[in-house]
Amino acid sequence: MKEAYLYKKLPNKKVQCTNCAHYCVIENNQRGICGVRENKDGKLYSLVYGKAVAINVDPIEKKPFFHFLPGSYSLSVATVGCNFRCLNCQNWDISQGPKPNKPISSFYDLSPQEIVKMALENKTPSISYTYTEPTIFLEYALDTMKLAKKARLKNNWVTNGYQSKESLDLIAPYLDAANVDLKGFDDGFYQKVCGGRLKPVLETLKRMKTLRRGSGQEKIWVEVTTLVIPTLNDDEKTFKGIANFIKKELGEETPWHVTQFSGAISWQLKNLPDTLVKTLEKAYQIGKKAGLKYVYTGNIPGHKGEDTICPKCGTVAIDRMNYIIHRYDKNGKCPQCGENLDLILN
C-alpha cells in the first residue's frame, strides 16, 4: 500500500479523496468509487501501488495517438480499477474487478524503476499509462513518470479526463501527451452510461491545452477520442457538439478520433450492433466541416479515414493499415506542399 498523495482528513476518521472529480468522502475501512483507494484508520491509501495488471509493448497508434511519435512503440502499463463504470467498457474485467471491496489479485509486482528499465531495454521512446484509468493509480504513475523523465522518456496518458484540478496540476510537469475520451456531449449520457458527469471532462480538456511543462514551457499534446455507440451517442447533435467544442476550446490542430463500437466485447451492451461505417464517416465529415484539421475513423483497418492527410493540399502524409505505418512526411511537414502537420516527433 501507498499513502495517497491527494486527500483531506475529515472528522470521525473520514477522508475526502481529491484525486478525481468524484471527490469521494470515504468512511473508515471503506473505498472510493474507483475501488482501489481505501480509508484505513483515517488515512487514505492506494491499494495498487506497484501492482501492474498489464504490461505490454504496443504501437503508439493503438492508444490511439496519430500525431505523437507516429510509428513508434510504447511500453503500456495499467493496474486494476476505474473511477467510471462505462457500460461499453472492453476492459471491464480489470477496470471493474476490485468493485465492490474485492481483494486486489492477479497482478505483477513491478516497481516504477523496473517499468522504466523495461522501457529502456525495449527501446520504446515513451511509456503509456492506459487500459484502465491512470488517475486511479496516480501515485504509481507519477513516481514512474518522474523517473521516466530523468531517463529522457516521454509519458502519455490514455484517460477519461475525470481528473481533479489537483491531480492534473501534479502530473502536468511530467505529462507529454494525453488522449482523452470525450465519450459524449450530454450530461445524461455520462451519468447513465459512464457513472460520471460531462463538465469535469470538458474542464480537464481545456486545462490540458493551457498548462505548460518543463523549462521550455512546452505544451501537453492532446488528442480526443469518441467511441460511437449506436442509439446512445451516434446522433448528429452529439457529433456537432464535440466537433465545435474541439475547434473552439482546444484548437483546430487537435485530432479527433471517432471509433467503431463492438457490442461483442463490451461489458453490458452486447445487445447493440457494431457502429455502421457510414455513421463514422458522417462524424468525420461533421468534424471537417467544423474546421478540424485532423479527423480519424478508428477500428476499421484499411479505411482511408485512418490516414493523415495534409489539411492544405490533401496529400496523404501518413498511410495507416491497422498498425502498419508508412510515413511520407518530411520532418513533420507535408511532402508535397510543406505544410506543418502538427506532429510531435521527439
BALOBA-1460 file (C-alpha; in Angstrom, 3 decimals):
// residues 346
<rec num="1" residu="m" x="0.000" y="0.000" z="0.000"/>
<rec num="2" residu="k" x="0.994" y="3.613" z="-0.543"/>
<rec num="3" residu="e" x="-0.477" y="6.589" z="1.262"/>
<rec num="4" residu="a" x="-2.409" y="8.682" z="-1.234"/>
<rec num="5" residu="y" x="-0.857" y="11.936" z="-2.398"/>
<rec num="6" residu="l" x="-4.155" y="13.801" z="-2.619"/>
<rec num="7" residu="y" x="-6.741" y="13.694" z="0.144"/>
<rec num="8" residu="k" x="-8.131" y="15.631" z="3.092"/>
<rec num="9" residu="k" x="-8.664" y="14.319" z="6.605"/>
<rec num="10" residu="l" x="-12.174" y="14.856" z="7.987"/>
<rec num="11" residu="p" x="-13.723" y="14.371" z="11.455"/>
<rec num="12" residu="n" x="-14.531" y="10.874" z="12.736"/>
<rec num="13" residu="k" x="-11.762" y="9.249" z="10.679"/>
<rec num="14" residu="k" x="-13.446" y="10.113" z="7.397"/>
<rec num="15" residu="v" x="-11.374" y="11.325" z="4.455"/>
<rec num="16" residu="q" x="-12.113" y="13.132" z="1.225"/>
<rec num="17" residu="c" x="-10.184" y="11.903" z="-1.791"/>
<rec num="18" residu="t" x="-9.182" y="14.800" z="-4.048"/>
<rec num="19" residu="n" x="-7.681" y="12.591" z="-6.745"/>
<rec num="20" residu="c" x="-10.540" y="12.723" z="-9.254"/>
<rec num="21" residu="a" x="-13.646" y="14.746" z="-9.952"/>
<rec num="22" residu="h" x="-15.854" y="12.488" z="-7.803"/>
<rec num="23" residu="y" x="-14.187" y="13.916" z="-4.677"/>
<rec num="24" residu="c" x="-15.366" y="10.869" z="-2.702"/>
<rec num="25" residu="v" x="-15.964" y="11.229" z="1.029"/>
<rec num="26" residu="i" x="-14.899" y="7.836" z="2.363"/>
<rec num="27" residu="e" x="-15.803" y="6.297" z="5.709"/>
<rec num="28" residu="n" x="-13.220" y="4.391" z="7.741"/>
<rec num="29" residu="n" x="-12.446" y="0.942" z="6.252"/>
<rec num="30" residu="q" x="-14.277" y="1.812" z="3.027"/>
<rec num="31" residu="r" x="-13.135" y="2.500" z="-0.538"/>
<rec num="32" residu="g" x="-13.919" y="5.190" z="-3.055"/>
<rec num="33" residu="i" x="-15.833" y="4.717" z="-6.306"/>
<rec num="34" residu="c" x="-12.691" y="3.501" z="-8.079"/>
<rec num="35" residu="g" x="-12.417" y="0.503" z="-5.757"/>
<rec num="36" residu="v" x="-8.670" y="0.881" z="-5.219"/>
<rec num="37" residu="r" x="-8.325" y="3.725" z="-2.690"/>
<rec num="38" residu="e" x="-9.173" y="2.780" z="0.881"/>
<rec num="39" residu="n" x="-9.555" y="4.679" z="4.133"/>
<rec num="40" residu="k" x="-7.617" y="2.907" z="6.856"/>
<rec num="41" residu="d" x="-7.981" y="4.500" z="10.265"/>
<rec num="42" residu="g" x="-8.315" y="7.999" z="8.854"/>
<rec num="43" residu="k" x="-5.595" y="7.754" z="6.215"/>
<rec num="44" residu="l" x="-6.206" y="7.156" z="2.516"/>
<rec num="45" residu="y" x="-4.138" y="4.508" z="0.757"/>
<rec num="46" residu="s" x="-3.663" y="3.352" z="-2.806"/>
<rec num="47" residu="l" x="-4.101" y="-0.421" z="-2.930"/>
<rec num="48" residu="v" x="-2.467" y="-0.830" z="-6.346"/>
<rec num="49" residu="y" x="0.940" y="0.820" z="-5.982"/>
<rec num="50" residu="g" x="3.496" y="-1.431" z="-7.669"/>
<rec num="51" residu="k" x="0.784" y="-3.872" z="-8.741"/>
<rec num="52" residu="a" x="0.626" y="-3.862" z="-12.541"/>
<rec num="53" residu="v" x="-2.191" y="-5.902" z="-14.052"/>
<rec num="54" residu="a" x="-0.927" y="-5.393" z="-17.624"/>
<rec num="55" residu="i" x="2.457" y="-4.548" z="-19.137"/>
<rec num="56" residu="n" x="2.897" y="-4.652" z="-22.912"/>
<rec num="57" residu="v" x="4.779" y="-3.072" z="-25.789"/>
<rec num="58" residu="d" x="2.164" y="-1.540" z="-28.113"/>
<rec num="59" residu="p" x="2.159" y="0.570" z="-31.267"/>
<rec num="60" residu="i" x="1.555" y="4.165" z="-30.186"/>
<rec num="61" residu="e" x="-1.313" y="4.243" z="-32.735"/>
<rec num="62" residu="k" x="-3.176" y="1.698" z="-30.580"/>
<rec num="63" residu="k" x="-3.745" y="4.284" z="-27.839"/>
<rec num="64" residu="p" x="-4.687" y="5.976" z="-30.273"/>
<rec num="65" residu="f" x="-2.046" y="8.658" z="-30.850"/>
<rec num="66" residu="f" x="-1.638" y="9.611" z="-34.511"/>
<rec num="67" residu="h" x="0.376" y="12.817" z="-34.091"/>
<rec num="68" residu="f" x="2.517" y="11.929" z="-31.078"/>
<rec num="69" residu="l" x="5.648" y="9.927" z="-32.002"/>
<rec num="70" residu="p" x="3.880" y="8.347" z="-35.021"/>
<rec num="71" residu="g" x="5.064" y="4.879" z="-35.999"/>
<rec num="72" residu="s" x="6.796" y="4.270" z="-32.651"/>
<rec num="73" residu="y" x="6.138" y="1.735" z="-29.896"/>
<rec num="74" residu="s" x="5.246" y="2.477" z="-26.288"/>
<rec num="75" residu="l" x="5.555" y="0.465" z="-23.085"/>
<rec num="76" residu="s" x="1.993" y="0.292" z="-21.776"/>
<rec num="77" residu="v" x="1.088" y="-0.264" z="-18.129"/>
<rec num="78" residu="a" x="-2.076" y="-0.438" z="-16.023"/>
<rec num="79" residu="t" x="-3.447" y="-1.524" z="-12.670"/>
<rec num="80" residu="v" x="-6.954" y="-2.688" z="-11.836"/>
<rec num="81" residu="g" x="-9.695" y="-0.183" z="-11.055"/>
<rec num="82" residu="c" x="-11.541" y="2.752" z="-12.616"/>
<rec num="83" residu="n" x="-13.475" y="5.804" z="-11.458"/>
<rec num="84" residu="f" x="-16.074" y="5.164" z="-14.201"/>
<rec num="85" residu="r" x="-18.329" y="2.160" z="-14.820"/>
<rec num="86" residu="c" x="-18.842" y="2.516" z="-18.571"/>
<rec num="87" residu="l" x="-21.383" y="0.019" z="-19.884"/>
<rec num="88" residu="n" x="-19.405" y="-0.202" z="-23.125"/>
<rec num="89" residu="c" x="-16.049" y="-0.947" z="-21.446"/>
<rec num="90" residu="q" x="-13.969" y="-3.587" z="-23.209"/>
<rec num="91" residu="n" x="-11.504" y="-3.920" z="-20.309"/>
<rec num="92" residu="w" x="-14.222" y="-4.348" z="-17.705"/>
<rec num="93" residu="d" x="-12.606" y="-7.438" z="-16.167"/>
<rec num="94" residu="i" x="-9.726" y="-5.308" z="-14.888"/>
<rec num="95" residu="s" x="-11.417" y="-1.899" z="-14.637"/>
<rec num="96" residu="q" x="-14.321" y="-3.179" z="-12.550"/>
<rec num="97" residu="g" x="-12.508" y="-6.097" z="-10.901"/>
<rec num="98" residu="p" x="-11.951" y="-4.602" z="-7.429"/>
<rec num="99" residu="k" x="-15.547" y="-3.397" z="-7.024"/>
<rec num="100" residu="p" x="-17.115" y="-3.641" z="-4.544"/>
<rec num="101" residu="n" x="-14.308" y="-4.069" z="-1.997"/>
<rec num="102" residu="k" x="-12.879" y="-7.228" z="-3.565"/>
<rec num="103" residu="p" x="-9.241" y="-8.165" z="-2.861"/>
<rec num="104" residu="i" x="-6.663" y="-6.859" z="-5.323"/>
<rec num="105" residu="s" x="-5.372" y="-10.009" z="-7.016"/>
<rec num="106" residu="s" x="-3.761" y="-11.265" z="-10.240"/>
<rec num="107" residu="f" x="-1.032" y="-8.672" z="-10.639"/>
<rec num="108" residu="y" x="2.688" y="-8.314" z="-11.331"/>
<rec num="109" residu="d" x="4.907" y="-6.854" z="-8.616"/>
<rec num="110" residu="l" x="6.566" y="-4.131" z="-10.660"/>
<rec num="111" residu="s" x="8.244" y="-1.036" z="-9.269"/>
<rec num="112" residu="p" x="8.458" y="2.314" z="-11.087"/>
<rec num="113" residu="q" x="12.194" y="1.680" z="-11.507"/>
<rec num="114" residu="e" x="11.501" y="-1.666" z="-13.188"/>
<rec num="115" residu="i" x="8.964" y="-0.123" z="-15.571"/>
<rec num="116" residu="v" x="11.465" y="2.499" z="-16.721"/>
<rec num="117" residu="k" x="14.140" y="-0.165" z="-17.079"/>
<rec num="118" residu="m" x="11.788" y="-2.239" z="-19.268"/>
<rec num="119" residu="a" x="11.060" y="0.759" z="-21.482"/>
<rec num="120" residu="l" x="14.772" y="1.405" z="-21.952"/>
<rec num="121" residu="e" x="15.528" y="-2.264" z="-22.626"/>
<rec num="122" residu="n" x="12.747" y="-2.432" z="-25.220"/>
<rec num="123" residu="k" x="13.895" y="0.870" z="-26.728"/>
<rec num="124" residu="t" x="10.428" y="2.394" z="-26.551"/>
<rec num="125" residu="p" x="10.627" y="6.197" z="-26.536"/>
<rec num="126" residu="s" x="7.542" y="6.515" z="-24.334"/>
<rec num="127" residu="i" x="5.544" y="4.954" z="-21.513"/>
<rec num="128" residu="s" x="1.748" y="4.832" z="-21.813"/>
<rec num="129" residu="y" x="-0.475" y="4.763" z="-18.745"/>
<rec num="130" residu="t" x="-3.500" y="3.098" z="-20.271"/>
<rec num="131" residu="y" x="-6.007" y="0.175" z="-20.443"/>
<rec num="132" residu="t" x="-7.728" y="1.346" z="-17.235"/>
<rec num="133" residu="e" x="-7.907" y="4.906" z="-15.890"/>
<rec num="134" residu="p" x="-4.426" y="6.129" z="-14.824"/>
<rec num="135" residu="t" x="-5.889" y="8.677" z="-12.416"/>
<rec num="136" residu="i" x="-6.782" y="5.877" z="-10.015"/>
<rec num="137" residu="f" x="-3.150" y="4.735" z="-9.837"/>
<rec num="138" residu="l" x="-1.817" y="8.290" z="-9.661"/>
<rec num="139" residu="e" x="0.941" y="7.634" z="-7.129"/>
<rec num="140" residu="y" x="2.301" y="4.693" z="-9.117"/>
<rec num="141" residu="a" x="2.067" y="6.565" z="-12.400"/>
<rec num="142" residu="l" x="3.566" y="9.800" z="-11.084"/>
<rec num="143" residu="d" x="6.587" y="8.129" z="-9.482"/>
<rec num="144" residu="t" x="7.180" y="6.275" z="-12.748"/>
<rec num="145" residu="m" x="6.759" y="9.451" z="-14.797"/>
<rec num="146" residu="k" x="9.372" y="11.296" z="-12.758"/>
<rec num="147" residu="l" x="11.922" y="8.533" z="-13.320"/>
<rec num="148" residu="a" x="10.968" y="8.276" z="-16.991"/>
<rec num="149" residu="k" x="11.541" y="11.985" z="-17.484"/>
<rec num="150" residu="k" x="15.020" y="11.688" z="-15.974"/>
<rec num="151" residu="a" x="15.696" y="8.838" z="-18.416"/>
<rec num="152" residu="r" x="14.540" y="11.082" z="-21.300"/>
<rec num="153" residu="l" x="11.450" y="9.007" z="-21.976"/>
<rec num="154" residu="k" x="8.074" y="10.532" z="-22.864"/>
<rec num="155" residu="n" x="4.961" y="9.985" z="-20.725"/>
<rec num="156" residu="n" x="1.450" y="9.769" z="-22.111"/>
<rec num="157" residu="w" x="-1.935" y="9.096" z="-20.528"/>
<rec num="158" residu="v" x="-4.959" y="7.472" z="-22.129"/>
<rec num="159" residu="t" x="-7.664" y="8.818" z="-19.868"/>
<rec num="160" residu="n" x="-11.349" y="9.505" z="-19.359"/>
<rec num="161" residu="g" x="-10.436" y="13.046" z="-18.334"/>
<rec num="162" residu="y" x="-12.061" y="12.781" z="-14.905"/>
<rec num="163" residu="q" x="-9.044" y="14.101" z="-13.026"/>
<rec num="164" residu="s" x="-9.371" y="16.654" z="-10.291"/>
<rec num="165" residu="k" x="-7.647" y="20.007" z="-10.742"/>
<rec num="166" residu="e" x="-5.251" y="18.901" z="-8.024"/>
<rec num="167" residu="s" x="-4.192" y="15.711" z="-9.788"/>
<rec num="168" residu="l" x="-3.787" y="17.382" z="-13.179"/>
<rec num="169" residu="d" x="-1.559" y="20.049" z="-11.628"/>
<rec num="170" residu="l" x="0.516" y="17.286" z="-10.033"/>
<rec num="171" residu="i" x="1.165" y="15.301" z="-13.212"/>
<rec num="172" residu="a" x="1.340" y="18.174" z="-15.731"/>
<rec num="173" residu="p" x="5.110" y="18.839" z="-15.376"/>
<rec num="174" residu="y" x="5.817" y="15.234" z="-16.439"/>
<rec num="175" residu="l" x="2.999" y="14.649" z="-18.943"/>
<rec num="176" residu="d" x="3.944" y="14.897" z="-22.617"/>
<rec num="177" residu="a" x="0.670" y="13.809" z="-24.229"/>
<rec num="178" residu="a" x="-2.858" y="12.730" z="-23.405"/>
<rec num="179" residu="n" x="-5.576" y="11.041" z="-25.382"/>
<rec num="180" residu="v" x="-8.811" y="11.956" z="-23.635"/>
<rec num="181" residu="d" x="-12.076" y="10.116" z="-24.145"/>
<rec num="182" residu="l" x="-14.869" y="12.590" z="-24.787"/>
<rec num="183" residu="k" x="-17.488" y="9.887" z="-24.621"/>
<rec num="184" residu="g" x="-20.499" y="12.023" z="-25.476"/>
<rec num="185" residu="f" x="-21.730" y="15.590" z="-25.242"/>
<rec num="186" residu="d" x="-24.706" y="15.170" z="-22.931"/>
<rec num="187" residu="d" x="-24.600" y="15.032" z="-19.149"/>
<rec num="188" residu="g" x="-27.418" y="12.495" z="-19.051"/>
<rec num="189" residu="f" x="-25.363" y="10.153" z="-21.234"/>
<rec num="190" residu="y" x="-22.392" y="10.481" z="-18.903"/>
<rec num="191" residu="q" x="-24.486" y="9.742" z="-15.830"/>
<rec num="192" residu="k" x="-26.340" y="6.789" z="-17.348"/>
<rec num="193" residu="v" x="-23.615" y="5.103" z="-19.389"/>
<rec num="194" residu="c" x="-20.392" y="6.116" z="-17.614"/>
<rec num="195" residu="g" x="-21.212" y="6.912" z="-13.992"/>
<rec num="196" residu="g" x="-19.784" y="10.430" z="-14.216"/>
<rec num="197" residu="r" x="-20.556" y="13.940" z="-15.413"/>
<rec num="198" residu="l" x="-19.668" y="15.787" z="-18.597"/>
<rec num="199" residu="k" x="-18.467" y="19.139" z="-17.214"/>
<rec num="200" residu="p" x="-15.328" y="17.882" z="-15.402"/>
<rec num="201" residu="v" x="-14.136" y="16.181" z="-18.609"/>
<rec num="202" residu="l" x="-14.550" y="19.390" z="-20.601"/>
<rec num="203" residu="e" x="-12.717" y="21.340" z="-17.908"/>
<rec num="204" residu="t" x="-9.836" y="18.833" z="-17.916"/>
<rec num="205" residu="l" x="-9.510" y="19.105" z="-21.688"/>
<rec num="206" residu="k" x="-9.439" y="22.895" z="-21.614"/>
<rec num="207" residu="r" x="-6.867" y="22.989" z="-18.801"/>
<rec num="208" residu="m" x="-4.638" y="20.417" z="-20.515"/>
<rec num="209" residu="k" x="-4.372" y="22.728" z="-23.512"/>
<rec num="210" residu="t" x="-3.301" y="25.685" z="-21.365"/>
<rec num="211" residu="l" x="-0.877" y="24.021" z="-18.924"/>
<rec num="212" residu="r" x="2.841" y="24.194" z="-19.599"/>
<rec num="213" residu="r" x="5.600" y="21.815" z="-18.530"/>
<rec num="214" residu="g" x="9.381" y="21.798" z="-18.310"/>
<rec num="215" residu="s" x="11.894" y="24.612" z="-18.540"/>
<rec num="216" residu="g" x="10.886" y="25.332" z="-22.113"/>
<rec num="217" residu="q" x="7.218" y="25.671" z="-21.120"/>
<rec num="218" residu="e" x="6.200" y="23.025" z="-23.642"/>
<rec num="219" residu="k" x="2.527" y="22.268" z="-24.212"/>
<rec num="220" residu="i" x="0.873" y="18.949" z="-23.414"/>
<rec num="221" residu="w" x="-0.132" y="17.352" z="-26.719"/>
<rec num="222" residu="v" x="-3.847" y="16.422" z="-26.680"/>
<rec num="223" residu="e" x="-5.878" y="14.097" z="-28.876"/>
<rec num="224" residu="v" x="-9.578" y="13.309" z="-28.362"/>
<rec num="225" residu="t" x="-11.391" y="10.005" z="-28.868"/>
<rec num="226" residu="t" x="-15.127" y="9.324" z="-29.097"/>
<rec num="227" residu="l" x="-16.340" y="5.725" z="-29.218"/>
<rec num="228" residu="v" x="-19.522" y="5.957" z="-31.284"/>
<rec num="229" residu="i" x="-22.204" y="3.712" z="-29.744"/>
<rec num="230" residu="p" x="-25.377" y="3.007" z="-31.757"/>
<rec num="231" residu="t" x="-28.520" y="4.627" z="-30.257"/>
<rec num="232" residu="l" x="-26.573" y="6.228" z="-27.390"/>
<rec num="233" residu="n" x="-24.208" y="8.860" z="-28.812"/>
<rec num="234" residu="d" x="-24.356" y="8.420" z="-32.598"/>
<rec num="235" residu="d" x="-26.581" y="11.402" z="-33.391"/>
<rec num="236" residu="e" x="-25.698" y="14.489" z="-35.389"/>
<rec num="237" residu="k" x="-26.212" y="16.802" z="-32.391"/>
<rec num="238" residu="t" x="-23.544" y="14.940" z="-30.419"/>
<rec num="239" residu="f" x="-21.077" y="14.975" z="-33.318"/>
<rec num="240" residu="k" x="-21.584" y="18.697" z="-33.904"/>
<rec num="241" residu="g" x="-21.299" y="19.467" z="-30.201"/>
<rec num="242" residu="i" x="-17.995" y="17.640" z="-29.822"/>
<rec num="243" residu="a" x="-16.521" y="18.948" z="-33.074"/>
<rec num="244" residu="n" x="-17.400" y="22.554" z="-32.274"/>
<rec num="245" residu="f" x="-16.070" y="22.214" z="-28.720"/>
<rec num="246" residu="i" x="-12.740" y="20.893" z="-30.007"/>
<rec num="247" residu="k" x="-12.463" y="23.659" z="-32.599"/>
<rec num="248" residu="k" x="-13.406" y="26.484" z="-30.238"/>
<rec num="249" residu="e" x="-11.833" y="25.374" z="-26.948"/>
<rec num="250" residu="l" x="-8.928" y="23.099" z="-27.913"/>
<rec num="251" residu="g" x="-7.882" y="24.307" z="-31.339"/>
<rec num="252" residu="e" x="-8.234" y="23.136" z="-34.919"/>
<rec num="253" residu="e" x="-4.950" y="21.197" z="-34.704"/>
<rec num="254" residu="t" x="-6.390" y="18.823" z="-32.047"/>
<rec num="255" residu="p" x="-7.001" y="15.389" z="-33.631"/>
<rec num="256" residu="w" x="-10.456" y="13.817" z="-33.141"/>
<rec num="257" residu="h" x="-10.759" y="10.024" z="-33.360"/>
<rec num="258" residu="v" x="-14.269" y="8.648" z="-33.958"/>
<rec num="259" residu="t" x="-14.080" y="4.907" z="-33.394"/>
<rec num="260" residu="q" x="-16.273" y="1.897" z="-34.025"/>
<rec num="261" residu="f" x="-18.075" y="0.229" z="-31.119"/>
<rec num="262" residu="s" x="-18.279" y="-3.570" z="-30.953"/>
<rec num="263" residu="g" x="-21.034" y="-4.998" z="-28.793"/>
<rec num="264" residu="a" x="-19.427" y="-8.438" z="-28.648"/>
<rec num="265" residu="i" x="-16.520" y="-7.227" z="-26.496"/>
<rec num="266" residu="s" x="-18.416" y="-4.691" z="-24.380"/>
<rec num="267" residu="w" x="-19.262" y="-5.139" z="-20.724"/>
<rec num="268" residu="q" x="-23.039" y="-4.610" z="-20.689"/>
<rec num="269" residu="l" x="-24.044" y="-3.550" z="-24.204"/>
<rec num="270" residu="k" x="-23.726" y="-6.857" z="-26.031"/>
<rec num="271" residu="n" x="-27.247" y="-6.382" z="-27.417"/>
<rec num="272" residu="l" x="-26.167" y="-3.399" z="-29.522"/>
<rec num="273" residu="p" x="-24.824" y="-3.757" z="-33.077"/>
<rec num="274" residu="d" x="-21.430" y="-2.572" z="-34.242"/>
<rec num="275" residu="t" x="-21.288" y="1.044" z="-35.375"/>
<rec num="276" residu="l" x="-22.027" y="1.446" z="-39.058"/>
<rec num="277" residu="v" x="-19.126" y="2.686" z="-41.145"/>
<rec num="278" residu="k" x="-21.367" y="5.333" z="-42.690"/>
<rec num="279" residu="t" x="-22.080" y="6.709" z="-39.211"/>
<rec num="280" residu="l" x="-18.362" y="7.179" z="-38.579"/>
<rec num="281" residu="e" x="-17.997" y="8.774" z="-41.997"/>
<rec num="282" residu="k" x="-20.791" y="11.178" z="-41.101"/>
<rec num="283" residu="a" x="-18.973" y="12.145" z="-37.893"/>
<rec num="284" residu="y" x="-15.783" y="12.559" z="-39.920"/>
<rec num="285" residu="q" x="-17.475" y="14.965" z="-42.326"/>
<rec num="286" residu="i" x="-19.047" y="16.934" z="-39.482"/>
<rec num="287" residu="g" x="-15.631" y="17.299" z="-37.847"/>
<rec num="288" residu="k" x="-14.022" y="18.505" z="-41.051"/>
<rec num="289" residu="k" x="-16.902" y="20.910" z="-41.731"/>
<rec num="290" residu="a" x="-16.457" y="22.342" z="-38.239"/>
<rec num="291" residu="g" x="-12.907" y="23.257" z="-39.219"/>
<rec num="292" residu="l" x="-10.873" y="20.472" z="-37.582"/>
<rec num="293" residu="k" x="-7.647" y="19.772" z="-39.449"/>
<rec num="294" residu="y" x="-7.409" y="16.113" z="-38.423"/>
<rec num="295" residu="v" x="-10.337" y="13.715" z="-38.003"/>
<rec num="296" residu="y" x="-9.808" y="9.946" z="-37.940"/>
<rec num="297" residu="t" x="-12.049" y="6.910" z="-38.100"/>
<rec num="298" residu="g" x="-10.958" y="4.076" z="-35.827"/>
<rec num="299" residu="n" x="-11.299" y="0.291" z="-35.564"/>
<rec num="300" residu="i" x="-11.848" y="-0.043" z="-39.329"/>
<rec num="301" residu="p" x="-8.498" y="-1.277" z="-40.691"/>
<rec num="302" residu="g" x="-7.762" y="-0.041" z="-44.184"/>
<rec num="303" residu="h" x="-10.320" y="2.759" z="-44.155"/>
<rec num="304" residu="k" x="-8.948" y="5.975" z="-45.655"/>
<rec num="305" residu="g" x="-10.090" y="7.774" z="-42.518"/>
<rec num="306" residu="e" x="-7.033" y="6.331" z="-40.727"/>
<rec num="307" residu="d" x="-4.585" y="8.308" z="-42.880"/>
<rec num="308" residu="t" x="-3.048" y="11.648" z="-42.001"/>
<rec num="309" residu="i" x="-3.900" y="13.961" z="-44.876"/>
<rec num="310" residu="c" x="-2.397" y="17.387" z="-45.402"/>
<rec num="311" residu="p" x="-5.131" y="19.898" z="-44.471"/>
<rec num="312" residu="k" x="-3.829" y="22.311" z="-47.111"/>
<rec num="313" residu="c" x="-3.311" y="20.250" z="-50.293"/>
<rec num="314" residu="g" x="-4.888" y="16.859" z="-49.478"/>
<rec num="315" residu="t" x="-1.729" y="14.775" z="-49.919"/>
<rec num="316" residu="v" x="-1.503" y="11.567" z="-47.849"/>
<rec num="317" residu="a" x="1.357" y="12.192" z="-45.430"/>
<rec num="318" residu="i" x="0.978" y="9.080" z="-43.239"/>
<rec num="319" residu="d" x="-0.654" y="5.909" z="-44.562"/>
<rec num="320" residu="r" x="-2.064" y="3.510" z="-41.974"/>
<rec num="321" residu="m" x="-3.288" y="-0.051" z="-42.391"/>
<rec num="322" residu="n" x="-4.192" y="-1.137" z="-38.874"/>
<rec num="323" residu="y" x="-0.800" y="-0.772" z="-37.154"/>
<rec num="324" residu="i" x="1.324" y="-0.867" z="-40.305"/>
<rec num="325" residu="i" x="2.512" y="2.699" z="-40.732"/>
<rec num="326" residu="h" x="4.082" y="4.313" z="-43.785"/>
<rec num="327" residu="r" x="5.290" y="7.850" z="-43.233"/>
<rec num="328" residu="y" x="5.784" y="10.130" z="-46.222"/>
<rec num="329" residu="d" x="6.065" y="13.379" z="-44.295"/>
<rec num="330" residu="k" x="9.330" y="15.309" z="-44.313"/>
<rec num="331" residu="n" x="10.237" y="16.025" z="-40.698"/>
<rec num="332" residu="g" x="6.599" y="16.623" z="-39.813"/>
<rec num="333" residu="k" x="5.733" y="18.591" z="-42.937"/>
<rec num="334" residu="c" x="3.658" y="17.685" z="-45.985"/>
<rec num="335" residu="p" x="5.871" y="16.045" z="-48.641"/>
<rec num="336" residu="q" x="4.005" y="17.944" z="-51.357"/>
<rec num="337" residu="c" x="3.454" y="21.496" z="-50.153"/>
<rec num="338" residu="g" x="5.486" y="21.724" z="-46.946"/>
<rec num="339" residu="e" x="2.508" y="22.423" z="-44.664"/>
<rec num="340" residu="n" x="3.165" y="21.811" z="-40.956"/>
<rec num="341" residu="l" x="1.272" y="18.626" z="-39.973"/>
<rec num="342" residu="d" x="1.363" y="19.194" z="-36.183"/>
<rec num="343" residu="l" x="3.402" y="16.072" z="-35.491"/>
<rec num="344" residu="i" x="5.323" y="15.555" z="-32.249"/>
<rec num="345" residu="l" x="8.406" y="13.675" z="-33.455"/>
<rec num="346" residu="n" x="10.725" y="13.733" z="-30.439"/>
